Each structure stands twice: as C-alpha cells, then as structure tokens.
Amino acid sequence: MDAIAKAADGRVLELPMGMPFRPAVVKTGADHLLFVVHPRDQDWCINGIRRAEQGFELRADLPTSWAGLTNADLERATGVEGARFCHNGRFIAVAATREAALAMAEIAVREALATAA
C-alpha cells in the first residue's frame, strides 16, 4: 500500500521485493498502474499487471519489438544498458539493475500510452 501511495499518479509501481501486488492495486483502485518493478536475486523484473483476476490479459504489454530478445539484442532494441531478457509473451522482462528496469518500464509506459491513443 505504501508503494502504491508513493507511485501516486505514475504508471510504474516499484516494490522493495517480489510480492503479491494485484490485491493491493485492486483495493486501492490504482487502475492507472501499468507495470511493476521489483528486485529478484541478482537482477530486477518488470511485470505487466493483469486486467482481471481471471485470465492473462494485461493492462499493457511490453513493447512488441522486445519479445523474445536477450542481452545485447534487447539492449539495442530498448536503448537501455543492462536490459537482459523479455519473454515472448511480453508480460515480463529482466534487467541487470534497478535503473535499467525503471528505464525499460518508462519506455514501455510511453509505448503503451502511444498505442492506446
């Protein structure tokens, strides 16, 4: 709940660790949030947020151009040093650092908003 309050009207929720987040997002009515960033062992994750409890449709997908890319290929596609992996399904990506994860999340937000417009 604190992290949601800190995100304010931003589109990216940053958590101090991986944890269930959807119940809190729903409870607070934080429908503006599109992605979650959190540390994981030696790297950082960027996750999409599901639209509904059931199903896998996301509020926003990660960019199409990232799908299935890793390491140098993903760094080139994103322009972010430290980009490491994006799943083919575009629901999760991994970065080497917090800064890289947040940069990737912001790019994904911009692209999602541009696509929705």
Secondary structure, DSSP 8 states (H G I E B T S, - for coil): -HHHHHHTT-SEEE-SS----HHHHHHHT-TT--EEEEEETTEEEEEE-BSSSSS--BSS---GGGTT-BHHHHHHHHT-TTEEEE-TTSSEEEESSHHHHHHHHHHHHHHHHHHH-
